[in-house]
Amino acid sequence: MGIKDFDRTYRMEDLAKGNVMFCATGVTQGPFLNGVRFVKGGAHTHSIVMRSSTGTIRHIEAEHRFDTKPNYNFN
């Protein structure tokens, strides 16, 4: 991956250069994102999307309804 100096403390600019997007959805409860919360008939999720070119940070809280999702059978 190009890392030659393992004792160096790398900065953000060293790890991600140029236009970068980052997104994540919490699975378990943590200090940064809420975990998936199951409710009757569905679930609630908390996600974050960050865009370096504009500095935009979006927090997305979604409600998922299981009764309207297709029932896929992969067997």
Backbone bond lengths (Angstrom), bond angles and torsions (degrees), N, CA, C in turn:
res aa  C-N    CA-C-N  psi(-1)  N-CA   C-N-CA  omega(-1)  CA-C   N-CA-C  phi
1 M - - - 1.438 - - 1.517 111.04 -
2 G 1.292 117.88 4.15 1.453 120.31 176.91 1.511 114.86 90.90
3 I 1.321 118.84 3.94 1.461 120.69 179.07 1.524 108.57 -83.35
4 K 1.332 115.42 118.33 1.456 120.76 -179.15 1.518 112.37 -109.54
5 D 1.328 117.05 -30.08 1.466 122.04 -177.80 1.533 108.46 -109.16
6 F 1.333 116.37 99.18 1.459 120.48 -176.20 1.525 112.72 -77.37
7 D 1.324 118.58 -10.14 1.461 121.97 178.49 1.529 112.41 -93.44
8 R 1.322 117.39 -8.27 1.458 122.20 -178.35 1.520 110.44 -76.45
9 T 1.323 116.06 142.88 1.459 121.58 172.07 1.525 107.28 -91.36
10 Y 1.324 115.88 112.78 1.461 120.45 -177.85 1.520 110.23 -83.55
11 R 1.335 115.27 140.88 1.456 122.12 178.13 1.521 109.32 -95.04
12 M 1.324 115.32 168.03 1.451 120.55 -179.26 1.532 111.47 -55.09
13 E 1.334 116.86 -41.99 1.458 121.35 -178.09 1.528 111.83 -65.46
14 D 1.329 117.79 -25.14 1.451 121.36 177.67 1.529 112.14 -76.70
15 L 1.305 116.38 -28.91 1.460 121.05 -174.53 1.527 113.74 -92.02
16 A 1.325 117.25 -30.03 1.467 121.09 -177.39 1.518 108.81 -141.85
17 K 1.328 116.39 103.86 1.464 120.97 -179.07 1.524 110.44 -105.51
18 G 1.312 116.14 152.77 1.462 121.24 176.20 1.518 111.99 81.88
19 N 1.317 115.66 -159.20 1.461 121.68 179.18 1.525 109.28 -77.60
20 V 1.312 115.57 118.95 1.459 121.13 -175.82 1.514 109.01 -128.40
21 M 1.331 115.68 141.11 1.460 121.15 170.48 1.514 107.48 -120.50
22 F 1.326 115.35 142.24 1.460 121.68 177.93 1.512 107.58 -131.32
23 C 1.326 115.96 135.74 1.462 119.04 174.29 1.520 108.84 -142.03
24 A 1.313 115.27 148.36 1.460 121.88 179.49 1.516 109.02 -153.74
25 T 1.329 115.06 149.79 1.452 122.47 173.94 1.514 108.03 -124.38
26 G 1.321 116.62 131.80 1.459 120.97 179.48 1.507 111.52 -67.01
27 V 1.315 116.19 136.12 1.462 121.64 175.78 1.523 108.94 -105.36
28 T 1.337 115.97 -49.01 1.460 121.30 174.69 1.523 108.12 -113.65
29 Q 1.308 116.82 159.07 1.463 121.85 -178.28 1.527 110.46 -64.07
30 G 1.324 116.76 134.53 1.451 121.04 178.51 1.513 111.10 -152.23
31 P 1.350 116.83 178.16 1.461 120.34 -178.40 1.530 113.42 -73.36
32 F 1.335 117.62 -19.33 1.464 121.31 -176.49 1.524 112.16 -97.92
33 L 1.321 117.01 -42.96 1.462 122.06 -178.65 1.523 109.92 -134.52
34 N 1.324 115.67 146.29 1.458 120.21 172.93 1.520 109.09 -74.16
35 G 1.309 116.34 146.77 1.463 120.96 176.64 1.513 111.08 -79.82
36 V 1.318 115.68 173.99 1.465 121.51 177.43 1.524 108.31 -64.92
37 R 1.323 115.87 132.03 1.454 122.01 177.69 1.531 107.36 -116.22
38 F 1.318 115.58 112.97 1.452 119.91 179.66 1.529 109.20 -82.85
39 V 1.317 114.73 133.89 1.461 122.59 177.89 1.522 107.77 -127.63
40 K 1.307 117.16 169.52 1.459 119.96 179.62 1.529 110.43 -57.27
41 G 1.309 116.84 118.60 1.454 121.97 176.83 1.513 115.62 82.54
42 G 1.339 118.28 7.36 1.459 117.67 -179.36 1.512 113.69 177.52
43 A 1.317 115.32 -152.90 1.466 121.27 -178.86 1.524 109.17 -156.18
44 H 1.328 115.51 159.30 1.463 122.78 174.65 1.525 107.46 -117.34
45 T 1.339 116.60 137.35 1.460 121.10 178.23 1.527 110.39 -127.63
46 H 1.333 115.06 157.18 1.458 122.73 178.47 1.517 107.40 -126.31
47 S 1.325 117.23 123.64 1.465 122.96 -179.08 1.518 110.09 -127.57
48 I 1.329 115.53 162.42 1.463 121.47 174.96 1.525 108.01 -134.80
49 V 1.329 115.65 141.26 1.465 122.46 175.52 1.520 107.27 -129.67
50 M 1.332 116.76 126.90 1.467 122.05 -179.90 1.526 108.93 -122.18
51 R 1.329 115.45 138.94 1.465 121.72 -179.34 1.523 108.81 -126.46
52 S 1.343 116.16 119.26 1.461 119.69 -174.03 1.529 113.07 -70.82
53 S 1.328 117.85 -34.26 1.465 119.30 -174.15 1.527 112.96 -65.96
54 T 1.344 116.80 -29.75 1.464 119.95 -179.30 1.530 112.90 -113.41
55 G 1.319 116.66 -11.91 1.457 120.09 -176.18 1.517 113.13 75.67
56 T 1.314 116.67 11.85 1.457 121.41 -178.55 1.525 110.71 -72.40
57 I 1.326 115.56 134.99 1.465 122.09 173.21 1.520 107.00 -125.27
58 R 1.320 115.79 122.19 1.461 120.79 179.93 1.522 109.76 -115.23
59 H 1.325 115.98 129.85 1.458 122.01 171.26 1.517 106.33 -102.79
60 I 1.316 116.73 127.41 1.456 121.45 -177.18 1.521 108.97 -119.84
61 E 1.315 115.94 120.32 1.459 121.10 173.46 1.518 106.56 -109.18
62 A 1.333 115.44 121.24 1.461 120.29 -174.99 1.517 111.22 -118.77
63 E 1.320 115.45 146.35 1.466 123.03 173.09 1.513 107.26 -109.24
64 H 1.320 116.74 125.02 1.462 122.76 -178.84 1.521 108.24 -111.20
65 R 1.319 115.75 125.33 1.462 121.41 179.40 1.515 108.91 -103.57
66 F 1.321 115.94 116.36 1.463 120.30 -176.99 1.522 112.71 -73.25
67 D 1.320 118.51 -24.78 1.465 119.93 -177.59 1.526 113.12 -72.30
68 T 1.321 118.72 -14.67 1.466 120.80 179.33 1.526 112.48 -106.74
69 K 1.337 117.30 1.26 1.465 121.22 179.91 1.527 109.20 -83.94
70 P 1.344 118.26 145.52 1.462 120.24 175.46 1.529 110.28 -64.13
71 N 1.300 116.39 147.22 1.464 121.99 178.74 1.530 108.39 -96.58
72 Y 1.331 116.11 96.75 1.454 121.03 -179.08 1.523 109.65 -85.65
73 N 1.314 116.51 135.64 1.458 121.58 175.66 1.512 107.61 -120.97
74 F 1.324 116.75 108.15 1.467 122.09 -175.91 1.522 112.70 -95.34
75 N 1.341 119.16 10.18 1.469 121.23 179.85 1.494 111.64 -82.89
